[in-house]
């Protein structure tokens, strides 16, 4: 087992942060290695053994911290590997209403996205503790009252943990001194080949419905069955279909059953990734192109990766029939997700 912590020289941070930056690494008994940075509580890489024992980096990430800092400006990085908050996804109307008060939110072209102009993905998180026995790292960020328009001083926490069963466990928590809204998630991009594209991957999801959206990708409030749509992965399907259907950037709703929520497989590396979550759904995102940059360990093509953003429904504060994103003063918010890796024949 291994825990590693490296401080980034202050000159690398520049004007972007008033706190020190670190790269932290965890390694389990099987050689599986996770690298994160406290800038955006971001996953930089995740190395997993294929069926021959060779390590493959299955998370798309820049090869330098400087690129994360530079390309997070204007969201050029597309939230690469970052923790998202205070509310993930899109919020309509330019405001949220709570206890009969309206709170204006930052928006561009009528869209409030992933927490606003400078969400949790661009904040430098505090490193609370490193548990070498449990192979975990815990970080926190204190979001002030009315930051990006949201009410309440909110403390957000995330714990990254590796297990010797080759699991990456991610746990988000939050607590506020006022009633507020919160919806946290992780925005890692996965490619089980370590390079190229995901068009040869097979995907199966325990999702029978998806959220209908309008032309700005705001949910209409209507849940629709996935039958005979591009969102139907109830049976395992090769992702080559994305090449002809323009990709996915939509919310799929988990079936109400316990256990695995989905499986992604690579026939090239024989790596299997199984998804677990306690959330009602997830945004599945397959961008046609990744941001320009130098990536760790691989060269990526069109449809290079897939995101599984496990969370509450986007725009929940403005849809009474959605699971609530309301967090009462003093109560604890939680989001638990797990990515379990194995090889297959």
C-alpha positions in Angstrom: 0.0 0.0 0.0 1.2 3.5 -0.7 0.2 7.1 0.0 2.1 9.9 -1.7 1.8 13.7 -1.3 3.7 16.2 -3.4 3.5 20.0 -3.0 3.4 22.1 -6.1 5.7 25.1 -6.3 3.9 28.3 -5.7 5.1 29.7 -9.0 3.0 27.1 -10.7 -0.1 28.4 -9.0 0.2 32.1 -10.1 -2.8 34.3 -9.4 -5.3 31.4 -9.5 -5.2 30.4 -5.9 -4.3 31.7 -2.4 -3.7 28.2 -1.0 -1.0 25.7 -1.7 -1.6 23.0 -4.4 -0.8 19.4 -4.0 -0.8 16.2 -6.0 -1.7 13.2 -3.9 -1.5 9.5 -4.7 -2.9 6.3 -3.3 -1.8 2.8 -4.3 -3.4 -0.5 -3.2 -1.9 -3.9 -2.9 -2.7 -4.8 -6.5 -0.9 -1.8 -7.9 -4.0 0.2 -8.7 -3.0 3.9 -8.3 -5.1 7.0 -7.9 -3.7 10.6 -8.4 -5.7 13.6 -7.3 -5.1 17.3 -6.8 -6.8 19.6 -4.3 -7.4 22.1 -7.2 -11.1 21.3 -7.8 -10.7 18.1 -5.7 -9.9 16.6 -9.1 -9.1 13.1 -10.2 -6.0 13.3 -12.5 -5.5 9.6 -13.3 -6.5 6.1 -12.2 -4.3 3.2 -13.2 -5.9 -0.2 -13.3 -4.4 -3.6 -14.4 -5.7 -5.2 -17.6 -6.0 -8.9 -18.1 -2.3 -9.3 -18.6 -1.3 -7.3 -15.5 -0.3 -4.2 -17.4 -1.4 -0.9 -15.8 -3.8 1.2 -17.9 -4.8 4.8 -17.0 -8.6 4.7 -17.3 -9.3 8.3 -16.4 -8.5 11.0 -19.0 -6.4 13.7 -17.5 -3.9 16.4 -18.3 -0.2 15.5 -17.7 0.5 18.7 -15.7 -1.2 20.7 -13.0 -0.6 23.9 -15.0 -3.0 22.7 -17.7 -5.8 22.2 -15.2 -5.2 25.8 -13.9 -5.0 27.4 -17.3 -7.8 25.4 -19.1 -10.3 25.7 -16.2 -10.6 29.4 -17.3 -13.8 29.8 -19.4 -14.5 26.1 -18.7 -12.2 25.1 -21.6 -11.2 22.0 -19.6 -14.9 20.8 -19.6 -14.6 20.1 -15.8 -12.0 17.4 -16.4 -12.1 15.0 -13.4 -13.3 17.8 -11.1 -15.7 17.9 -8.1 -18.9 19.8 -9.2 -21.0 22.1 -7.0 -22.8 23.8 -5.4 -25.4 22.3 -7.8 -24.3 20.1 -10.6 -26.1 20.3 -14.0 -28.2 23.1 -15.4 -30.6 25.4 -13.5 -33.2 27.4 -15.4 -34.7 30.8 -14.8 -31.5 32.4 -13.5 -32.6 31.9 -9.9 -33.6 29.6 -7.1 -36.5 30.3 -4.7 -36.2 29.2 -1.1 -38.4 30.2 1.9 -40.3 32.7 -0.3 -37.0 34.5 -1.2 -35.5 34.6 -4.7 -31.7 34.1 -5.1 -30.3 35.2 -8.5 -27.7 32.8 -9.9 -25.0 33.6 -12.4 -25.9 32.5 -15.9 -24.6 32.6 -19.5 -27.1 32.6 -22.4 -29.8 31.9 -19.8 -28.1 28.8 -18.4 -26.6 28.3 -14.9 -24.2 25.4 -15.3 -22.3 23.3 -12.7 -22.4 25.8 -9.9 -21.8 29.1 -11.8 -19.0 31.2 -13.1 -16.5 29.8 -10.7 -17.9 26.6 -9.2 -16.2 24.1 -6.8 -14.2 22.8 -9.8 -12.1 26.0 -9.7 -11.6 26.2 -6.0 -8.5 25.0 -4.0 -9.8 22.5 -1.5 -8.3 22.0 2.0 -6.7 18.6 2.6 -8.3 17.5 5.9 -6.5 14.2 6.5 -4.8 11.2 4.8 -5.7 7.8 6.3 -2.9 5.4 5.3 -4.6 2.4 6.8 -7.9 3.0 5.0 -6.1 4.3 1.8 -8.2 7.4 1.7 -7.9 11.1 1.3 -10.4 13.6 2.6 -10.8 17.2 1.3 -13.1 20.1 2.1 -14.2 23.4 0.7 -16.1 26.2 2.6 -18.5 28.0 0.2 -19.6 31.3 1.6 -23.2 32.6 1.8 -24.3 34.0 -1.6 -21.3 32.5 -3.4 -22.5 32.3 -7.0 -25.9 33.3 -5.6 -26.6 30.3 -3.3 -27.8 30.9 0.3 -25.9 29.7 3.3 -22.4 29.1 4.4 -21.9 25.5 3.2 -19.0 23.1 4.0 -18.5 20.5 1.2 -16.4 17.4 1.8 -15.2 14.6 -0.4 -13.4 11.4 0.5 -11.5 9.4 -2.1 -10.7 5.8 -1.1 -9.1 2.8 -2.8 -9.8 -0.7 -1.6 -7.9 -4.0 -2.2 -11.0 -5.2 -4.1 -10.0 -2.6 -6.8 -12.7 -0.2 -6.0 -12.6 3.6 -6.2 -15.1 4.9 -3.6 -16.1 8.6 -3.7 -18.2 10.1 -0.9 -19.5 13.7 -0.9 -21.0 15.4 2.1 -22.3 18.9 2.8 -23.7 20.8 5.7 -25.1 24.4 5.7 -25.9 27.0 8.4 -29.0 28.0 6.4 -31.5 26.2 4.2 -30.0 25.9 0.8 -29.8 23.7 -2.3 -27.0 21.2 -3.1 -26.2 18.6 -5.7 -22.6 17.4 -5.8 -20.9 15.0 -8.2 -17.7 14.0 -9.8 -16.9 14.7 -13.5 -14.2 12.1 -14.3 -14.0 11.0 -18.0 -13.4 7.2 -18.4 -11.7 5.4 -21.2 -10.8 1.8 -20.4 -8.4 1.5 -23.3 -6.2 4.3 -21.9 -6.1 6.0 -25.3 -8.0 6.3 -28.6 -11.7 6.2 -28.2 -14.5 4.5 -26.3 -16.4 3.5 -29.5 -15.4 -0.2 -29.0 -16.6 -0.2 -25.4 -19.7 -2.1 -24.3 -22.2 -0.5 -21.9 -25.1 -1.8 -19.9 -27.1 0.4 -17.6 -29.9 -0.2 -15.1 -31.8 2.8 -16.4 -35.3 2.4 -17.8 -36.1 6.2 -18.1 -34.4 9.5 -19.0 -35.3 13.1 -18.6 -36.8 14.9 -21.5 -35.1 18.2 -22.2 -35.7 21.4 -24.2 -33.4 23.1 -26.7 -31.3 24.5 -23.9 -31.0 21.0 -22.3 -33.2 22.1 -19.4 -35.4 19.2 -18.1 -39.1 19.7 -19.0 -40.1 17.7 -15.9 -41.2 14.7 -18.0 -39.6 11.2 -17.5 -39.6 9.1 -20.7 -39.0 5.4 -21.3 -35.7 4.6 -22.9 -37.4 2.0 -25.2 -36.5 2.5 -28.9 -34.2 5.5 -28.1 -30.4 6.1 -28.1 -30.6 6.0 -24.3 -31.6 2.3 -24.2 -28.7 0.4 -22.6 -30.8 -2.0 -20.7 -29.0 -4.7 -22.7 -25.3 -4.5 -23.3 -24.6 -2.3 -26.4 -21.4 -1.3 -28.2 -20.8 2.5 -28.0 -20.1 2.6 -31.7 -23.7 3.8 -32.0 -22.5 7.1 -30.6 -20.7 7.9 -33.8 -24.0 7.9 -35.7 -26.2 9.4 -33.0 -24.1 12.4 -32.0 -23.2 11.3 -28.5 -25.1 11.7 -25.2 -25.4 14.6 -22.7 -28.5 13.5 -20.8 -29.9 12.4 -17.5 -30.7 8.7 -17.1 -32.8 7.5 -14.2 -31.7 4.5 -12.2 -34.2 1.6 -11.8 -35.3 1.2 -8.2 -33.3 -1.8 -7.3 -30.2 -2.3 -5.2 -26.8 -3.4 -6.5 -24.9 -2.5 -9.7 -26.2 0.4 -11.7 -24.2 -0.4 -14.8 -21.2 -2.1 -16.4 -18.6 -0.6 -18.9 -16.3 -3.1 -20.7 -13.3 -2.8 -23.0 -12.8 -5.7 -25.4 -9.3 -4.4 -26.0 -7.9 -4.4 -22.5 -10.5 -6.7 -21.0 -11.1 -4.2 -18.2 -14.6 -4.1 -16.7 -15.8 -1.1 -14.6 -19.0 -1.6 -12.5 -21.0 1.4 -11.2 -22.7 1.7 -7.8 -24.6 4.7 -6.5 -27.1 5.8 -3.9 -28.4 8.7 -6.1 -31.6 8.7 -8.2 -29.8 9.1 -11.6 -26.8 10.2 -13.5 -25.8 12.5 -16.3 -24.1 10.4 -19.0 -21.8 12.6 -21.2 -19.8 11.5 -24.3 -18.2 14.6 -25.9 -17.2 14.2 -29.5 -13.9 16.0 -28.8 -11.8 16.5 -25.7 -10.2 19.8 -24.9 -6.8 20.6 -26.6 -4.0 19.6 -24.3 -1.3 17.1 -23.5 -2.8 14.1 -21.8 -1.2 11.6 -19.4 -0.3 8.3 -21.0 -2.4 8.5 -24.1 -3.5 10.2 -27.4 -7.3 10.5 -27.7 -9.6 10.4 -30.7 -13.2 11.5 -31.3 -15.5 10.2 -28.6 -12.5 9.7 -26.3 -14.3 9.2 -23.0 -17.6 8.9 -21.1 -18.7 10.6 -17.9 -21.0 9.1 -15.3 -22.1 12.0 -13.2 -24.0 10.3 -10.4 -26.3 12.9 -8.8 -29.8 14.2 -8.3 -31.8 15.4 -11.3 -30.5 18.7 -12.8 -32.8 21.7 -12.2 -34.4 19.9 -9.2 -35.0 23.3 -7.4 -37.4 24.3 -10.2 -39.2 21.0 -10.6 -41.5 20.1 -7.7 -41.9 16.5 -9.0 -38.1 15.7 -9.0 -36.3 14.3 -5.9 -35.5 17.3 -3.8 -32.2 19.1 -3.8 -33.2 21.0 -0.7 -30.8 20.8 2.3 -32.2 22.0 5.6 -30.0 24.0 7.9 -27.8 21.7 10.0 -28.7 18.5 8.1 -26.2 16.3 6.3 -26.2 15.8 2.5 -24.5 12.7 1.2 -23.7 11.2 -2.2 -21.9 7.8 -2.3 -20.6 6.3 -5.5 -18.3 3.4 -6.3 -16.4 2.3 -9.4 -15.3 -1.3 -9.2 -12.7 -2.7 -11.6 -12.0 -6.2 -12.7 -10.7 -8.1 -15.8 -12.6 -10.6 -17.9 -11.8 -13.3 -20.5 
